[in-house]
Amino acid sequence: MTNSESSLRHFSESERTVGAECPACGRILKISKSKLATAADGYDATQPLVCPCKQSYTHILRSQDSGSDRKASSSTPTHSSATIGCVVLAVIALIVWWAIAGLGPDETNVSQQIDWRNADNSRMAQIMAQEFVSDRLLAPGSAEWPGFQDSRTSVVPLGKQRYRVTSWVDSHNSFGALIRQQYVAVVKQTGPEEWKLKSLEFH
């Protein structure tokens, strides 16, 4: 059996070189396999191997520990593969969760639908009434409308998003004269931005 103190200790190995540790100074030497011959417990040097610390060796001893190291290093890729597999599964699960969440109802749209059905949209009712009245004027471009605070204008909620709007408009008649017309319109909101005219009377 080769004396471990007179041999370099096997450290690592590649296709062309062997890494060996000097027991005297701890340096790691890289030795070409062309200078080595395979032995039962490691490698025999075809010529003396001289470390920078001046120690000379003719053998590289492969210990059981080095074999254990190789096994440990060979198990590392398996561990890494398992870790990568877990990450991939986590990413896939996240994508599936996003896809399922994307198929659900839009919370913003739901809240908007709830809001318009329960909100008091009297001001918008007045604006929409003016739109419906404008469609029936001879000269809608000449129309002058009262403001929201006008004392002669009223908007009364009738329930179920229906509103009665009482107001007036100044516009040109067929002779070009500016005349004022009183009107009562009943409008209904049927969607977040949709309205219908239920009735309209001019006085």
N, C-alpha and C positions, 0 to 999 in steps of 0.2 A: 504494500500500500504506500502511496506517495505521501511524504510528509507535507502537511498543509503549510508549514512555515517556510518550506523551500519551494513552494509552488505559488504561482499567481492564482487568485481566486476568480473563478468564472463569474462575470457580472451581467453581461448581455451578449446578444449574438444577432448578426444579420447575415445576409446571403454571402457576403464577401469578407466580413471581419468578425472578430471576437473581442468583446470588451472584457478586460480582466483587471482586478484590483490588486495593487501591490500591498502585501500585508505589512511591509515596513513603514511606508509613508502614506498609504491610503490613496495614492493616485490611481486613476482609471486609465489603462493603456488600451489603445485600439490596435489590434494585431491582425495582419492579413492572414487569411486561412491558407495562403500559398506557403506560409512559413510553418504551418502546423500539420501534424498528423493525428488522426483520431485515435484516442485511447479509450480504454474501458471506463475510466473515471474522469475523462475530460479530453485534453489535447496534450501531445508531446511536441516540443519545439524542435524543428530541424536544425536550429542553431540557437545559441544562448540569447535570451530576451533580457536586455539590460534596461532597467528603470532609470530615470533621471537622478534618482537618489543613489545610484551606483550599485544597487542590488541586482544580481543576475539570477535568472530563472530558466529552467528547461521544461517546465510543465505548467499547465493550467488545470487546476482542479475544479471539477464541476461538483458542487455540493448539493445536497438534497434541498437546501433552502432555495438555490437558484431554480431548481425544478418547480418548487412551490411558487416562486415568483412568476415563472412563466405561466403556470396555471392561473394564478391570480390575474395576471394581465390579460390572459385569454378570456377570462370571465368578464372583464370590463366591458367589451363590446356588447355582451348580452345584457348587462345592466343598462348601458346606454340605449340599446334598442328598446328595452322595456320602458325607459323614461320617455323616449321619442314616441313610442306607441301610446302612452298615456296622454301626452300633449296633443297628438293627432286626434284621439278620441274626444278630448275636451273641446278642441276646436270644432269638430263635427257636431258635438252636442250643442255648442253655442249657436252654430249656423242654423240647426234645426229649430232651436228655441226662437231665434229671430224670425224664421220663416213662419212659424206658427203664430207668433205675436203679430206679424204683419197681416195675417188673414183675419184678425179680429176687427171689430168696429173701431172706427176712428173716434177716440175719446173727445177730441175737439169738436167734431161734427155732432156727436151725441149731445154735448153740452150746449152747442148752438141751437139744436132742435128743441131742447128743453127750455132754453132761455126765451126764444121767440114765442113759444106757446104760452108762457107764463108772464112775460114782460108786458108792461104798459107801453105800447108803441103809438101813443096818441100823436106825437109830433110827426112821425113817419106817415100816419094815416092822413094828416092834413096835407102833406106833400103829395101823396098819391092821389088824393081827391083833386088837388090842383091839376095833376097830370091828366086825369080823366076829364075834367072840365075843359082843359085846354084843347083836347081832341075835338070838342064840339063847338069851339068858337070860330067865327068867320075869319078873324085875324088874330091867331094865337100869338104871333110875334109882337103884337101891340099890347098884350095883356100886362096889367099891373096888379100885383097880389099884395094882400096885407101881411104883416109880420106875424110871428108866433104869439106876440103879446097883444095883438089887436083886440080891443074890447068888444068888437062886433063879430068876433070869430069864436066858435066853441067846438070842442071835440069831446064827444061823450062815448065812453066805452059801453058796448051793448052786450058784452059777453061773447065767449067763443071766438075771440080775436076779430069781432065786428065793431066798427066805430061809425058814429053819425057825426059828420062834419058839416057845420053851418058856417057859411062865410060869404064873401063877395069877391067880384073881380071887375076891374075896369078894362074895357077893350073896345076897339073900333067896330062899328056896325057897317052895314053895306054902303052907307053914305059917307063913311070915313069919320063919323062923329064918335067921340069917346063916351061910352055909356057905362053905367054900373049895373051889374046884375047880381042879385042875391041867389044863392043856391044852397040846397041841402043834399048832401051825398052820403050814402051808406057804403062803406068799403070793408072788405074782409081780407085779412092776411092769411094766405094759404101755405106759405113756406117762409124760410128765412129772408128771402128777397122777392117773394111773389105776392101780388095783391090782385083782388078782383073787385070790380064795381058791381054792387048789388042793386043800387037804385040811384037816380039823380033827378032832381027837380029844380027848375029855375023859377024865380019869383020876380 
